[in-house]
């Protein structure tokens, strides 16, 4: 009889999930950091490269837009999501959520879905701004492919961020690690991909998260035929998601002690 009473008092999962989504969305709006990183920073990159020789140095307009999209996903997923999760764990928000009727998988799923939705919205805005700024013409299929790559990119950087939070308990250490990791990934993908660091680094950069996503975004925007490099980039992204998500879930702790 006790079990029946508890099950009766438990709110429907759908209601709990909607409440979590609403709460996470409001937190994201109030924080504004993730929105800034996802939208304004890539737009600054787009606008800055419309003047001077920045566009030609980076390899053309499609690579500039690919860089801007990847930068937004990188900073929002690896920096914004990771620090927010580490902060909530540090101040006990996650522990308080665990005593609610919502299952733990629902708590994490809500956060990830809100972050992915934000990244998608930001990616669409960045693509539209890029198309206007560089006078490109995309068909509906290319827009859909860009959205698909953006979902993949969001999954890559969110899983890397989840792995960092899973392996490191200290919020200050996570803050330092994500900053350094973000700079390294960006420099590796950007400078390594240009070949100025040598052929070896260029090959490594092509398999890096930033390099792989820039390749997929650029080929989508150019409407290029599917190549072996695209296959390698796709496999690399799937591999990052599988490995980092497994680590992040396996070793994640709900408190920082």
C-alpha positions in Angstrom: 0.0 0.0 0.0 2.9 2.3 0.7 4.2 1.9 -2.8 0.9 2.6 -4.3 0.7 5.8 -2.3 4.1 6.9 -3.5 3.4 6.2 -7.1 0.1 8.1 -6.9 1.9 11.1 -5.4 4.6 11.1 -8.1 3.8 13.7 -10.8 3.6 12.5 -14.5 7.0 12.3 -16.1 5.9 14.5 -18.9 4.9 17.3 -16.5 8.3 16.9 -14.7 10.2 17.0 -17.9 8.4 20.1 -19.2 9.0 21.8 -15.8 12.7 21.0 -16.1 12.9 22.3 -19.7 11.2 25.5 -18.7 13.5 26.1 -15.7 16.7 25.3 -17.7 15.6 27.6 -20.5 14.9 30.5 -18.1 18.2 30.0 -16.4 19.9 30.1 -19.9 18.1 33.3 -20.8 18.9 34.9 -17.5 22.6 33.9 -17.7 23.0 35.3 -21.2 26.6 34.0 -21.4 25.7 31.0 -23.5 23.6 33.1 -25.9 26.4 35.7 -26.2 29.0 33.0 -26.9 26.7 31.2 -29.4 25.6 34.2 -31.4 27.5 37.4 -31.0 31.0 36.0 -31.0 30.6 34.2 -34.4 28.9 37.2 -35.9 31.9 39.3 -34.9 34.1 36.8 -36.7 32.0 37.0 -39.8 31.9 40.8 -39.9 35.6 41.2 -39.1 36.6 39.0 -42.0 34.5 40.9 -44.6 37.2 43.6 -44.6 40.9 43.2 -45.5 42.5 39.9 -46.4 41.1 37.8 -43.6 38.7 35.9 -45.9 41.4 34.9 -48.3 43.8 34.0 -45.6 41.3 31.6 -44.1 40.6 30.0 -47.4 37.4 31.6 -48.6 33.9 32.6 -47.4 32.7 29.0 -46.7 35.6 28.3 -44.4 35.0 31.7 -42.6 31.4 30.8 -42.0 32.4 27.3 -41.0 34.9 28.8 -38.5 32.2 31.1 -37.1 29.8 28.2 -36.6 32.4 26.0 -35.0 33.5 28.8 -32.7 30.0 29.3 -31.5 29.5 25.6 -30.8 32.9 25.3 -29.2 32.5 28.2 -26.8 28.9 27.5 -25.9 29.3 23.7 -25.5 32.7 23.4 -24.0 32.8 26.7 -22.0 29.2 27.7 -21.2 27.6 24.3 -20.6 30.6 22.9 -18.7 31.0 25.8 -16.3 27.3 26.0 -15.7 27.1 22.3 -14.8 30.2 22.5 -12.6 28.8 25.6 -10.8 25.4 24.0 -10.2 27.2 20.9 -8.8 29.4 23.0 -6.6 26.5 25.0 -5.0 24.3 22.0 -4.5 21.7 22.6 -7.2 22.2 19.2 -8.7 21.8 17.5 -5.3 18.6 19.4 -4.7 17.2 18.3 -8.1 18.0 14.7 -7.2 15.5 14.7 -4.3 12.7 15.8 -6.7 10.5 13.1 -8.4 12.4 13.7 -11.7 14.8 10.8 -12.6 18.5 11.7 -12.9 18.5 10.9 -16.6 15.7 13.5 -17.1 17.7 16.2 -15.3 20.7 15.8 -17.5 18.6 15.3 -20.7 16.8 18.6 -20.1 20.0 20.5 -19.8 21.5 19.0 -22.9 18.4 19.5 -25.0 18.1 23.2 -24.0 21.8 23.7 -24.9 21.4 21.9 -28.2 18.3 23.9 -29.1 20.2 27.1 -28.3 23.1 26.1 -30.4 20.8 25.3 -33.3 19.1 28.7 -33.1 22.4 30.4 -33.0 23.7 28.4 -35.9 20.8 29.3 -38.1 21.2 33.0 -37.2 25.0 32.8 -38.0 24.4 31.1 -41.3 21.9 33.7 -42.3 24.2 36.5 -41.4 27.1 34.8 -43.2 25.0 34.3 -46.4 24.1 37.9 -46.4 27.6 39.2 -45.5 29.3 37.1 -48.2 26.5 37.2 -50.8 26.1 33.4 -50.9 23.1 31.5 -52.2 22.1 28.3 -50.3 19.3 25.9 -51.3 17.0 24.4 -48.6 18.9 21.2 -48.7 22.1 23.0 -47.7 20.4 24.7 -44.8 19.2 21.3 -43.6 22.7 19.9 -43.9 24.1 22.8 -42.0 21.6 22.2 -39.2 22.5 18.5 -39.2 26.2 19.3 -38.9 25.4 21.9 -36.1 23.6 19.1 -34.1 26.7 16.9 -34.6 29.0 19.7 -33.6 26.9 20.5 -30.5 27.1 16.9 -29.5 30.9 16.8 -30.0 31.6 19.8 -27.7 28.9 19.0 -25.1 30.3 15.5 -24.8 33.8 16.8 -24.4 32.5 19.2 -21.7 30.7 16.4 -20.0 33.9 14.4 -19.9 35.8 17.3 -18.3 33.1 17.7 -15.6 33.1 13.9 -15.1 36.8 13.6 -14.6 37.4 16.8 -12.6 35.5 17.8 -9.5 36.9 21.2 -8.7 35.0 24.1 -10.4 38.1 26.3 -10.5 40.1 23.5 -12.1 37.4 23.0 -14.6 37.3 26.7 -15.4 41.1 26.6 -16.1 41.0 23.4 -18.1 38.2 24.4 -20.3 39.9 27.8 -21.1 43.1 26.1 -22.1 41.4 23.3 -23.9 39.3 25.7 -25.9 42.3 27.7 -27.0 44.3 24.6 -27.9 41.4 23.1 -30.0 40.9 26.4 -31.8 44.5 26.9 -32.6 45.0 23.3 -33.7 42.0 23.3 -36.0 42.6 26.8 -37.3 46.4 27.2 -37.6 47.1 23.5 -38.1 44.5 23.2 -40.9 46.2 26.0 -42.9 49.4 24.0 -43.1 51.7 26.7 -41.7 52.7 24.3 -38.8 53.7 21.6 -41.2 52.1 18.6 -42.9 52.0 16.5 -39.8 50.1 19.1 -37.8 47.8 19.6 -40.8 46.9 15.9 -40.8 46.3 16.0 -37.0 44.2 19.1 -37.3 42.0 17.5 -39.9 41.0 14.9 -37.3 40.6 17.4 -34.5 37.1 18.4 -33.4 37.4 22.0 -34.8 39.1 20.8 -38.0 36.6 18.0 -38.7 33.6 20.3 -38.2 35.1 23.1 -40.3 35.5 20.6 -43.1 31.9 19.4 -42.9 30.5 23.0 -42.7 32.7 24.2 -45.5 31.8 21.3 -47.9 28.1 21.7 -47.0 28.2 25.4 -47.8 30.1 24.8 -51.0 27.7 22.0 -52.1 30.8 19.9 -52.7 30.5 16.2 -53.5 31.0 13.8 -50.6 34.7 13.0 -50.2 36.9 10.7 -48.3 37.9 13.6 -46.0 34.2 14.2 -45.2 33.9 10.5 -44.2 36.9 10.8 -42.0 35.6 14.0 -40.4 32.2 12.4 -39.8 33.8 9.3 -38.2 36.1 11.5 -36.1 33.1 13.5 -34.7 31.1 10.3 -34.0 34.2 8.9 -32.2 34.6 12.0 -30.0 30.9 11.9 -29.0 31.0 8.2 -28.2 34.2 8.2 -26.2 33.7 11.5 -24.3 30.0 10.9 -23.5 30.9 7.5 -22.1 33.6 9.0 -19.9 31.4 11.9 -18.9 28.5 9.7 -17.8 30.6 6.9 -16.3 32.6 9.1 -13.9 30.2 12.0 -13.3 29.5 12.8 -9.7 26.5 14.8 -8.5 28.4 16.6 -5.8 31.8 18.2 -5.8 33.1 16.3 -2.6 
